[in-house]
Amino acid sequence: MASTPLHKHDNQPVYVLHTYPFKETSLVVELFSQQFGRLAAVAKGARRPHSAMRGMLQSFQMLSGAWSGKNELKTLHSLDWNAGLTLLKGEALMCGFYMNELLLRLLPREDAHESLFEYYDTTLKTLAKTQDSSREEALVNGKNLAIILRRFELKLLQEMGYAVPLLADENDGAIIADKIYRYEAEYGACDLNATKNGVQLSGLTLLNMAKDDYADSQTQNQSKQLMRYLLAHYLGDKPLHTRQLLIDLQGL
């Protein structure tokens, strides 16, 4: 009787974040799974033209995966369709790749974030909906995409355990809407003369972000500056490839 592979997991909801070649005919697949977080698995023979696995390795589609292994690099046994197709194109597609790169760079391996997985799934569906608009609505879509990204960036940092206080300053005082603050990573909002680091923004922007309200144009602009600064702080010196593409497109 054949032995059962160690640590085998079947029928797990996953998304493909990235793939890269491994040996002559295989691929390493970076997966974002609902119950096990981010993990890497070898898809053996997936580079062969007639590989059944090859056609399943598509980003932005929820799949059902099976893998085994007790080491950091697992063995991917199968992928199957889990839900209907999510089709992204144009700027929405670039936003999806940007989200994937953020997850690859910030999520540690095998650290479960079920809430973030669900939010990622919802965000992909929201991105897909932005494409179903008329020409008149197309001008608004740039702002919509930017807001979608701000929400995802904030959710990601919060889920990762990085403090992003929005309702209180560094001294636990309530944020005042008409006050101008300087926001510094690891500390939060503080008086303008307290530090030269961070970004300058209004208390109203922080309060609006806490309410998930990005309707105000100043909130849109200042939240973008804040999230760029915070992400750069936590990502370190290596820049995101997709970030520059988004800036070149529409300043997202």
C-alpha positions as CSV (number, residue, x, y, z in Angstrom):
1,M,0.0,0.0,0.0
2,A,1.4,3.4,-0.9
3,S,2.2,5.7,2.0
4,T,0.3,8.9,2.5
5,P,2.5,12.0,1.9
6,L,3.4,13.8,5.1
7,H,1.5,17.0,5.9
8,K,-0.8,16.7,3.0
9,H,-3.5,19.3,2.5
10,D,-6.4,18.9,0.1
11,N,-9.1,21.2,-1.3
12,Q,-7.6,24.4,0.1
13,P,-8.7,27.7,-1.3
14,V,-5.7,29.4,-2.8
15,Y,-4.6,32.2,-5.2
16,V,-1.4,32.1,-7.4
17,L,0.7,35.1,-6.6
18,H,3.8,34.4,-8.7
19,T,5.7,31.6,-10.5
20,Y,9.3,31.1,-11.5
21,P,11.3,28.3,-13.1
22,F,12.7,25.5,-11.1
23,K,15.1,23.0,-12.6
24,E,14.4,22.0,-16.2
25,T,10.7,21.4,-16.4
26,S,9.2,22.5,-13.1
27,L,8.0,25.8,-11.5
28,V,8.0,27.2,-8.0
29,V,4.5,28.5,-7.3
30,E,4.0,31.2,-4.7
31,L,0.5,30.7,-3.3
32,F,-1.7,32.7,-0.9
33,S,-3.9,30.2,0.9
34,Q,-6.9,30.9,3.1
35,Q,-5.8,28.7,6.1
36,F,-2.0,28.6,5.8
37,G,-1.1,32.0,4.5
38,R,1.7,32.4,1.9
39,L,3.5,29.3,0.9
40,A,5.8,28.1,-1.9
41,A,5.4,24.7,-3.7
42,V,7.0,23.0,-6.6
43,A,4.7,22.2,-9.5
44,K,6.7,19.3,-11.1
45,G,6.7,19.2,-14.9
46,A,4.5,22.3,-15.1
47,R,6.8,23.8,-17.8
48,R,6.1,21.0,-20.2
49,P,3.7,22.0,-23.0
50,H,1.1,19.4,-22.2
51,S,1.2,19.7,-18.4
52,A,-2.3,19.8,-16.9
53,M,-1.0,22.0,-14.1
54,R,0.3,24.6,-16.5
55,G,-3.1,25.9,-17.6
56,M,-4.2,26.3,-14.0
57,L,-1.4,28.6,-12.9
58,Q,-3.4,31.8,-13.4
59,S,-3.3,34.8,-11.1
60,F,-6.5,36.4,-9.7
61,Q,-8.5,33.2,-9.9
62,M,-9.5,31.4,-6.7
63,L,-8.4,27.8,-7.0
64,S,-8.6,24.6,-4.9
65,G,-5.1,23.3,-4.3
66,A,-3.5,20.2,-2.8
67,W,0.1,20.0,-1.6
68,S,2.3,18.1,0.8
69,G,5.6,18.5,2.6
70,K,7.0,19.5,6.0
71,N,9.8,21.7,4.6
72,E,9.4,25.3,3.5
73,L,9.2,24.3,-0.2
74,K,6.1,22.0,-0.6
75,T,5.1,19.8,-3.4
76,L,2.1,20.9,-5.3
77,H,-0.1,18.0,-6.4
78,S,-3.1,19.6,-8.1
79,L,-5.0,22.8,-8.8
80,D,-8.7,23.0,-9.7
81,W,-11.2,25.8,-10.3
82,N,-12.8,26.9,-7.1
83,A,-15.1,29.7,-8.3
84,G,-16.1,31.7,-11.4
85,L,-13.5,33.5,-13.4
86,T,-12.4,37.0,-12.3
87,L,-11.2,38.9,-15.4
88,L,-8.9,41.9,-14.8
89,K,-7.6,44.1,-17.6
90,G,-5.9,47.4,-18.1
91,E,-5.2,49.5,-15.0
92,A,-7.3,47.1,-12.9
93,L,-4.9,44.3,-13.9
94,M,-1.9,46.4,-12.9
95,C,-3.6,47.0,-9.5
96,G,-3.9,43.2,-9.1
97,F,-0.2,42.7,-9.8
98,Y,0.6,45.5,-7.4
99,M,-1.4,43.7,-4.6
100,N,0.3,40.4,-5.4
101,E,3.7,42.0,-5.1
102,L,2.8,43.6,-1.8
103,L,1.7,40.2,-0.4
104,L,4.9,38.6,-1.7
105,R,7.1,41.2,-0.1
106,L,5.3,41.7,3.3
107,L,3.7,38.3,4.2
108,P,5.9,35.9,6.0
109,R,5.6,32.3,4.9
110,E,3.0,30.0,6.5
111,D,1.5,32.7,8.7
112,A,-2.3,32.4,8.4
113,H,-4.3,35.6,7.6
114,E,-7.8,34.4,6.8
115,S,-9.4,37.8,7.1
116,L,-6.8,39.3,4.7
117,F,-7.4,36.4,2.3
118,E,-11.1,37.2,2.3
119,Y,-10.4,40.9,1.8
120,Y,-8.0,40.2,-1.1
121,D,-10.7,38.1,-2.7
122,T,-13.3,40.8,-2.3
123,T,-10.9,43.5,-3.6
124,L,-10.2,41.5,-6.8
125,K,-13.9,41.3,-7.4
126,T,-14.2,45.0,-6.8
127,L,-11.4,45.7,-9.3
128,A,-13.2,43.6,-11.9
129,K,-16.4,45.7,-11.4
130,T,-14.6,48.9,-12.1
131,Q,-14.1,47.7,-15.7
132,D,-17.9,47.5,-16.4
133,S,-18.3,51.2,-16.9
134,S,-19.3,53.6,-19.7
135,R,-16.9,56.1,-21.3
136,E,-18.4,58.8,-19.2
137,E,-17.6,56.9,-16.0
138,A,-14.1,56.0,-17.1
139,L,-12.8,59.3,-15.9
140,V,-14.0,58.5,-12.4
141,N,-12.4,55.0,-12.5
142,G,-8.9,56.3,-11.8
143,K,-10.1,57.6,-8.5
144,N,-12.0,54.5,-7.7
145,L,-8.9,52.3,-8.4
146,A,-6.8,54.6,-6.1
147,I,-9.3,54.3,-3.3
148,I,-9.5,50.5,-3.7
149,L,-5.7,50.4,-3.4
150,R,-5.6,52.6,-0.3
151,R,-8.1,50.4,1.4
152,F,-6.1,47.3,0.6
153,E,-2.8,48.8,1.6
154,L,-4.2,49.9,5.0
155,K,-5.9,46.5,5.6
156,L,-2.6,44.7,4.8
157,L,-0.5,46.7,7.2
158,Q,-3.1,46.4,9.9
159,E,-3.4,42.6,9.4
160,M,0.4,42.3,9.5
161,G,0.4,43.9,13.0
162,Y,1.9,47.2,12.0
163,A,0.4,50.0,14.0
164,V,-1.3,52.6,11.9
165,P,-3.2,54.6,14.5
166,L,-5.8,56.9,12.9
167,L,-8.0,58.1,15.8
168,A,-5.3,59.1,18.4
169,D,-1.9,60.9,18.2
170,E,1.3,59.5,19.7
171,N,0.3,60.8,23.2
172,D,-3.1,59.1,23.0
173,G,-4.9,62.4,22.4
174,A,-7.9,62.4,20.1
175,I,-7.1,63.4,16.6
176,I,-8.5,66.9,15.8
177,A,-10.0,67.3,12.4
178,D,-8.7,70.9,11.6
179,K,-5.2,70.3,13.0
180,I,-2.2,69.7,10.8
181,Y,0.0,66.8,12.0
182,R,3.2,65.0,11.0
183,Y,2.8,61.3,10.7
184,E,5.8,59.1,11.5
185,A,6.1,55.3,11.1
186,E,6.1,53.5,14.4
187,Y,4.8,56.6,16.3
188,G,1.7,57.9,14.4
189,A,0.5,61.5,14.3
190,C,2.4,64.1,16.2
191,D,2.9,67.9,16.4
192,L,4.6,69.4,13.4
193,N,7.6,70.5,15.4
194,A,8.0,67.1,17.1
195,T,9.9,65.5,14.2
196,K,11.2,66.2,10.7
197,N,10.4,62.6,9.6
198,G,7.2,61.3,8.1
199,V,4.5,63.1,6.1
200,Q,2.4,66.1,6.8
201,L,-1.4,65.7,6.7
202,S,-4.6,67.0,8.3
203,G,-6.4,65.4,11.1
204,L,-9.5,65.2,8.9
205,T,-7.6,62.8,6.6
206,L,-6.8,60.4,9.4
207,L,-10.4,60.5,10.7
208,N,-11.8,59.9,7.2
209,M,-9.5,57.0,6.7
210,A,-10.6,55.5,10.1
211,K,-14.2,55.8,8.8
212,D,-13.2,54.3,5.4
213,D,-14.4,57.5,3.8
214,Y,-12.3,58.6,0.8
215,A,-14.8,60.9,-0.9
216,D,-12.8,64.1,0.0
217,S,-10.1,64.9,-2.6
218,Q,-7.6,66.0,0.1
219,T,-8.1,62.7,1.9
220,Q,-7.4,60.9,-1.4
221,N,-4.2,62.8,-2.0
222,Q,-2.9,62.7,1.6
223,S,-3.8,59.1,2.2
224,K,-1.8,58.2,-1.0
225,Q,1.2,60.1,0.4
226,L,0.8,58.4,3.8
227,M,0.5,54.9,2.5
228,R,3.5,55.4,0.1
229,Y,5.6,56.5,3.0
230,L,4.5,53.7,5.4
231,L,5.0,51.0,2.7
232,A,8.4,52.3,1.8
233,H,9.3,52.2,5.5
234,Y,8.3,48.6,6.0
235,L,9.5,47.4,2.6
236,G,13.0,48.7,3.0
237,D,15.4,49.8,0.2
238,K,14.1,47.5,-2.5
239,P,11.3,49.3,-4.4
240,L,8.2,47.7,-5.8
241,H,8.3,47.1,-9.5
242,T,4.6,47.6,-10.0
243,R,4.4,50.8,-7.9
244,Q,6.3,52.8,-10.6
245,L,4.1,51.4,-13.3
246,L,1.0,52.6,-11.5
247,I,2.5,56.0,-10.9
248,D,3.4,56.2,-14.6
249,L,-0.2,55.3,-15.6
250,Q,-2.3,57.6,-13.4
251,G,-0.5,58.4,-10.2
252,L,-2.2,55.6,-8.3
